[in-house]
Amino acid sequence: MSTAANQPKSGFKFFTLAVIVLAIVLGHLIFYFVLGNGKNFVDGDNSKMPLPGNLLGTAFKGGFLVPFLMASALTMIMISIERIITITRANGKGNTDAFVRQIKNFLDKGDITAAIAACDKQRGSVANVVRCGLERYQAMEKESGMDRDQKVLAIQKELEEATTLELPMLEKNLVVLATLASAATLLGLLGTVMGMLRSFASLGEGGGAGDSAALAVGISEALVNTALGIGTSFFAIILYNVFTTIIDGVTHRIDEAGFSIAQTFASKHPK
C-alpha cells in the first residue's frame, strides 16, 4: 500500500503550527534586535528618527505589525522549502514521464513483475499508486469468482484509493500559502491605514503644519507595511500556483498510468 498511509495527519498539523510559532518568534527577534538596533538611528536611540537612507531603521518605524508581516514572509519561505522537499521526493528517481512510458511497455508485454520492479526502483507517488494497481492486477488474474468487469472495477477502485492516500501528502500546507496570499495583503493594508491615521493626527495636532518627525514616522509606517504585505502576497501567489501546477502534473500521470493498467487488463482478459 502507498507510503502516504503511514503519514499521520497530526504530524502535518504539528509541523504547520510549529512553523507559524517559530516564524512569529523570529519575526519579533529580527524586528527588535536587527531593525531596532541603535546603530540604525540618530544618537543610537531607536525612539528617534532612523539615519538618512537606513532601510532597517525605516522598517522598524513601520510599527508593531511589521514583525507579524515578517512572520508571514518567514512562514511562506519555510512552508515553500518543505513543499519543495516533499514534492521532489514524490517525483521519485528519474523522469516521471519516462517511468509512465516504461510501465506502458511492460503492460503491453504482459510483464507485470518487471513493472512492479520498476515501481520499486522509481519510488515516487506515481510509482506508489501504480504499484498498488499492479498488485491488484496480479490478484485479479488469479481470482475466479468474479467476471471481467468486476475485476476491472476492483483494479480501478484500488487505484483510486491509492491516489486518495498520496495526493493529500502533496497538497498539505498549500492552504497556508493560499491564506498568506490574502492575509498578508490585508494585514499590510491595516498597517497602511494606521500609518496614515498617525500622519493625519500629527497634522491635526500641529494646526495643519504638523510635526515633521511624527509625519515622517506615520508615512514610513504606511509604506513599510504596504511593501511587506504586497511583497509577501506576491510571492505566496506565485509559489502556490507553481506547486499546484506540479501536483496537477503528478495527478495527470497517475491517471494516465491507472487508465493503462485497467485497459490492459480488460483487453487481455476477455469475457
C-alpha positions in Angstrom: 0.0 0.0 0.0 1.1 3.6 -0.5 3.6 5.1 1.8 1.3 8.1 2.4 -0.8 5.8 4.5 1.9 5.9 7.1 1.9 9.7 7.3 0.0 10.9 10.4 -2.2 13.8 9.8 -1.4 15.2 13.3 2.3 15.3 12.2 1.5 17.8 9.5 -0.7 19.9 11.8 2.1 20.0 14.4 4.6 20.9 11.7 2.5 23.8 10.4 1.8 25.1 13.9 5.5 24.8 14.8 6.5 26.7 11.7 4.0 29.5 12.4 5.1 29.9 16.1 8.8 29.8 15.0 8.2 32.4 12.3 6.4 34.8 14.8 9.3 34.4 17.3 11.9 35.0 14.6 9.9 37.9 13.2 9.9 39.7 16.6 13.6 38.9 17.3 14.6 40.4 13.9 12.3 43.4 14.5 13.7 44.3 17.9 17.4 43.2 17.6 18.1 43.8 13.9 15.8 46.5 12.7 15.6 48.2 16.1 19.4 48.2 16.6 20.6 51.6 17.9 23.1 51.7 15.0 20.3 52.4 12.6 19.1 55.5 14.4 20.1 59.0 15.3 22.1 59.1 18.6 21.8 55.3 18.8 18.2 55.6 20.1 15.5 53.7 18.2 12.9 56.0 19.6 14.4 58.8 17.4 14.4 59.0 13.6 16.4 56.5 11.5 19.7 57.6 10.0 19.3 59.0 6.5 19.0 56.2 3.9 18.9 53.5 6.6 16.3 51.0 5.4 16.5 48.8 8.5 15.7 51.8 10.8 12.9 52.9 8.4 11.4 49.4 8.5 11.5 49.5 12.3 9.3 52.6 12.2 6.7 50.6 10.4 5.1 49.8 13.8 4.0 46.7 15.7 2.5 45.0 12.7 5.9 44.7 11.0 7.1 41.6 13.0 3.8 39.8 12.1 4.3 40.7 8.4 7.8 39.4 8.7 6.5 36.3 10.3 4.1 35.8 7.3 7.1 36.1 5.0 9.1 33.6 7.0 6.2 31.2 7.2 5.9 31.4 3.4 9.6 30.6 3.0 9.7 27.7 5.4 6.4 26.1 4.0 7.8 26.5 0.5 11.0 24.8 1.4 9.1 21.9 3.0 6.8 21.6 -0.1 9.8 21.6 -2.4 11.4 18.7 -0.4 8.1 16.8 -0.3 7.3 17.2 -4.0 10.9 16.4 -5.0 10.6 13.1 -3.0 7.2 12.4 -4.5 8.6 12.7 -8.0 10.9 9.8 -7.2 14.0 8.8 -9.0 14.4 9.6 -12.7 11.9 11.2 -15.1 8.3 10.5 -14.3 7.1 10.7 -17.9 9.7 8.1 -18.9 8.6 5.9 -16.0 5.0 6.0 -17.2 6.1 5.1 -20.7 8.1 2.2 -19.2 5.1 0.9 -17.3 3.0 1.0 -20.5 5.7 -1.0 -22.3 5.7 -3.6 -19.6 1.9 -3.8 -19.6 1.9 -4.3 -23.4 4.3 -7.2 -23.0 2.3 -8.6 -20.1 5.4 -8.4 -17.8 3.7 -7.3 -14.5 6.6 -8.5 -12.4 9.0 -6.2 -14.2 6.5 -3.3 -14.0 6.4 -3.7 -10.2 10.2 -3.9 -10.0 10.3 -0.6 -12.0 7.9 0.9 -9.4 10.2 -0.2 -6.6 13.1 1.5 -8.3 11.3 4.7 -9.1 9.8 5.2 -5.6 7.7 8.2 -6.2 4.0 9.0 -5.7 3.1 7.9 -9.2 5.1 4.6 -8.6 3.3 4.0 -5.3 -0.1 4.3 -6.9 0.9 2.2 -9.9 2.3 -0.5 -7.7 -0.9 -0.8 -5.8 -2.8 -1.1 -9.1 -0.4 -3.7 -10.4 -0.6 -5.8 -7.3 -4.4 -5.8 -7.6 -3.9 -6.6 -11.3 -2.0 -9.8 -10.3 -4.6 -10.7 -7.7 -7.4 -10.4 -10.2 -5.7 -12.7 -12.6 -5.9 -15.4 -10.0 -9.4 -14.5 -9.0 -12.0 -17.0 -10.3 -15.2 -15.8 -8.6 -15.5 -12.5 -10.5 -16.3 -11.6 -14.1 -14.0 -9.3 -16.1 -16.0 -6.1 -15.4 -15.9 -6.7 -11.7 -12.2 -7.3 -11.8 -11.6 -4.1 -13.8 -13.7 -2.3 -11.3 -11.7 -3.7 -8.4 -8.4 -2.5 -10.1 -9.9 0.9 -10.6 -11.0 1.1 -7.0 -7.6 0.2 -5.8 -6.0 2.9 -7.9 -8.5 5.5 -6.6 -7.8 4.5 -3.0 -4.1 4.7 -3.5 -4.4 8.1 -5.2 -6.6 9.3 -2.3 -3.8 8.4 0.1 -1.0 10.0 -2.0 -2.5 13.4 -3.1 -3.1 14.8 0.4 0.6 14.4 1.2 1.4 16.6 -1.9 -1.3 19.2 -1.1 -0.6 19.6 2.6 0.2 23.1 3.7 -0.8 24.7 0.4 -3.7 26.1 2.2 -1.2 28.1 4.3 0.2 29.7 1.2 -3.2 30.4 -0.1 -4.2 32.0 3.2 -1.0 34.1 3.3 -1.6 35.4 -0.2 -4.8 37.1 1.1 -4.0 37.7 4.7 -0.6 39.4 4.2 -2.2 41.9 1.8 -5.0 42.7 4.3 -2.5 42.9 7.2 -0.3 45.3 5.2 -3.3 47.4 4.3 -4.2 47.6 8.0 -0.7 48.9 8.7 -1.1 51.4 5.9 -4.3 52.8 7.3 -2.8 53.0 10.8 0.2 54.8 9.4 -1.9 57.3 7.5 -4.0 57.9 10.6 -0.9 58.7 12.5 0.2 61.1 9.8 -3.2 62.9 9.8 -3.2 63.0 13.6 0.2 64.8 13.5 -1.2 67.3 11.0 -4.2 67.9 13.2 -2.2 68.5 16.3 0.0 71.0 14.6 -2.8 73.0 13.3 -2.2 72.0 9.7 1.6 72.3 9.7 2.2 69.2 11.8 5.3 67.7 13.4 7.6 66.7 10.6 9.1 63.9 12.6 5.7 62.4 13.5 4.5 62.9 9.9 7.6 61.0 8.6 7.0 58.2 11.1 3.4 57.8 10.0 4.3 57.8 6.3 7.1 55.3 7.0 4.7 53.0 8.9 2.2 53.1 6.0 4.8 52.4 3.3 6.7 49.7 5.1 3.5 47.8 5.9 2.3 48.1 2.4 5.6 46.9 0.9 5.8 43.9 3.2 2.2 42.9 2.8 2.1 43.1 -1.0 5.6 41.5 -1.3 4.6 38.5 0.8 1.3 38.1 -1.0 3.0 38.4 -4.5 5.5 35.5 -3.8 2.8 33.4 -2.0 0.6 33.5 -5.0 3.4 32.6 -7.4 4.6 29.7 -5.2 1.1 28.4 -4.7 0.4 28.3 -8.4 3.8 26.7 -9.1 3.1 23.9 -6.6 -0.4 23.3 -7.7 0.7 23.1 -11.3 3.3 20.5 -10.4 0.7 18.5 -8.4 -1.7 18.6 -11.3 1.1 17.1 -13.5 1.6 14.3 -11.0 -2.2 13.7 -10.9 -2.3 13.5 -14.7 0.5 10.9 -14.8 -1.3 8.8 -12.1 -4.5 8.9 -14.1 -2.7 8.1 -17.3 -0.9 5.1 -15.8 -4.0 3.9 -14.0 -6.1 4.0 -17.1 -3.4 2.0 -18.9 -3.5 -0.7 -16.2 -7.3 -1.0 -16.3 -7.5 -1.0 -20.1 -4.7 -3.5 -20.4 -6.4 -5.9 -18.0 -9.7 -5.5 -19.9 -8.1 -6.2 -23.3 -6.0 -9.2 -22.2 -8.9 -10.9 -20.2 -11.9 -11.1 -22.5 -15.2 -12.2 -21.0 
